[in-house]
Amino acid sequence: MLPQNACEWAAVNKDSSGVKLHLKLAVASADEDFPERMIPSTPNVADIDVANYLMDVEDATYIMDRGYGYKTKMGGWLEIDIKFLVRVRKNFKYELVKSGTPTEENVTQFDLVSIQTRPEILRLIRFTDREGTDFILLTNRLD
């Protein structure tokens, strides 16, 4: 947070202010990435509310953290064929379509699923990193 006297332009309320940067990072290759677009906001603007403003390239795959894992937004992305990989929360609800067999030792789930109210098939991947943290990813990239 910024000191109150330095940032009236970024006020959230009378007691706090700040700036949040929503960043679109472009990955050109395994060795090259760069910030492609940035949208500043006050801290009270939710990440998910800015997401569609950052998704403007048809052939890209958008990789997002848990703040973006909402079914209504994903449904909209599926309707317009936006490719995505989203980290979802542990309590994310889905319907199992087909169980898969993980081929990596740290992957515990590699299934085809659907989200309620949508006909598209998605891949759900659950894995544990080296520090023991569990991750659940959902993607419409089946290739």
N, C-alpha and C positions, 0 to 999 in steps of 0.2 A: 504494500500500500504506500501511496505517496503522502507526504505531509499535506495537511489540509490547506495551508496557505500557498502551496505551490501548484495547486491543481483544481481550481474551481471548475475548470472546463471538463474535468473527469469525475464530477461529484456523483455518487450513488445516492447518498442521503446527507443530512447535515453533519454526520459524524465520520463518514468514510468516503474515500475516493480512490480511484486507481484505473489502470489500463490493462486490458487483456489483449493479447495478440493471437489471432487465429491464423495459423500458417499453413500454406499449401507447399509441401516440399516435393519437388520433381526429382525423380530418380532416372537419370538418363542411361546409366549402366551400373555395373557392380562397383565401379570406382568413381562414379561421378553423380553427385546430387547437388541441388541448389534450391534456395527458396524462390518459388515462382510467383507466389501471390500472398499478400498479408492483409488482413482486415482487422483494424484496431476497434476495440469496443470498451465500454465500461465493464467492470467485473460481474455485474448482474445480468449480462447477456449470456444465455446458455450456448454452449458449443453447438448443439444440434440446431439452433436457430440460424446459425451462420453457415452450416454445412452446404446447403444448396448453392450458395453464392461462390463457394470454392470449387464446385464441380462443374467445370465448363469445357472439358476435353473428352471427346467421344471414345478415343482408343486407350484411355488411361484406366488403371485399376486404382481405386481409392482405398487407402489403408487407414483405418480409424480406431481410436481407443474406445473404451466403454461409454463415454459420454455421447456417442453417436449411435449406440445399439438400440434404437427404437423401431418397433415393427412398422409403425405408420410411415416413418421416413424410408425404411428399407423397401416397403411396398411401393412407394413412389419411385424409388430408384429402379426397382425391377420393372415397373411399367415403362420406363423410358430407356431401359437396357444399359444402365450405368453399372459397371463392374466394380465390386467392392469386396473388401475383407475387413470385418469389424470384430473387435474384441467385445464379447458380450458378457454380461454379468452372470454369476452362478445360478441365479434364479430365472434366467431366460427360458421361456416356455417354447417348445417346439414339438413337432410330431415326427417320430421316427418313420422313415420310408424304407430304408435298407441299412442293415448293419454292415460296416466295413471292417477290414482287417488291417490294423496299423502295421506299417513296415519299419518304423523307427522305434527304438526301445523306449524313448521318453514320451511317445504318443500313446495315449490310452484309449482314445476314441477317434474314429475316422469314418463317420456315418453320413448317409444321405438323409436329409430331413426336409421338412417344410415348416413354414411359419403359418400359424392359423390365419385363415381367410385368404391365403395366396396359393395358387396352383404350382408355382415354380419350385423346382428341386434345388436345394442348397447343400453345401458340404459343411458339416460341423466337425471341427478338429479340437480335441482336448489334449493338452500336453503339459508336462512339468519341466521347468527350466532347471539349470544347474544349481540354483539356490533353493530349489524345492517349491517355487511358486507355481501354482496351477493357472493355466490360461485356457480360455474357451474362445475359439475363433469361428466365425460364420462367414461363408463366402459363396458367391454365385459363380465363381471361377471353378469349373469342374474339370478343366484341362490340366 
